[in-house]
């Protein structure tokens, strides 16, 4: 699951770079948005990695895993939408 989360994050960053390469008008400094996207993807990956800790309760671990994956799926959906819409 951790490797899959990392791969999804890399895929989202690649799609973000494709959108930036098309030059949408709302991105004045593309490198700032790359940094922002990387930070926004590090948070759910950290949540998924932390969900593997065996000393935490099952409820906490499940909550971290599910919320991390929801975060990644939403980011992936937004990235696919931006690439598909040709923004």
SVG drawing of the C-alpha trace seen along z (x, -y; Angstrom):
<svg xmlns="http://www.w3.org/2000/svg" viewBox="-13 -35 23 39">
<polyline fill="none" stroke="black" stroke-width="0.4" points="0.0,0.0 2.8,-2.4 4.5,-1.8 1.2,-2.2 0.6,-5.5 4.0,-6.7 3.4,-5.7 0.0,-7.5 1.7,-10.6 4.4,-10.5 1.7,-10.1 -0.2,-13.1 3.0,-15.2 3.6,-14.2 0.1,-15.1 0.5,-18.4 3.7,-19.1 1.8,-18.3 -0.8,-20.9 1.9,-23.4 3.6,-22.7 0.4,-23.8 0.8,-27.1 -2.5,-27.8 -3.1,-31.5 -3.7,-31.0 -0.1,-29.8 2.3,-32.8 5.2,-30.8 5.1,-27.1 7.8,-26.0 5.8,-27.3 2.9,-25.1 5.2,-22.1 6.5,-22.7 2.9,-23.1 1.8,-19.9 4.7,-18.0 3.9,-19.1 0.2,-18.3 1.2,-14.8 3.7,-14.3 1.0,-14.6 -1.3,-11.7 1.8,-9.6 3.0,-10.3 -0.5,-9.3 -0.4,-6.0 3.1,-5.3 2.0,-6.1 -0.9,-3.7 1.5,-0.8 2.6,-1.5 1.6,1.5 1.6,-0.4 -1.4,-2.5 -5.0,-1.4 -6.6,0.3 -9.2,-2.6 -6.4,-5.2 -4.5,-3.2 -7.6,-2.6 -8.6,-6.2 -5.1,-7.3 -5.1,-4.9 -8.6,-5.6 -8.2,-9.4 -4.8,-9.3 -6.1,-7.3 -9.2,-9.5 -6.8,-12.5 -4.8,-10.8 -7.8,-9.7 -9.2,-13.3 -5.9,-14.7 -5.6,-12.2 -9.2,-13.0 -8.4,-16.7 -5.2,-16.1 -6.9,-13.9 -9.7,-16.5 -7.2,-19.3 -5.3,-17.2 -8.5,-16.1 -10.1,-19.6 -7.0,-21.0 -6.7,-23.8"/>
</svg>
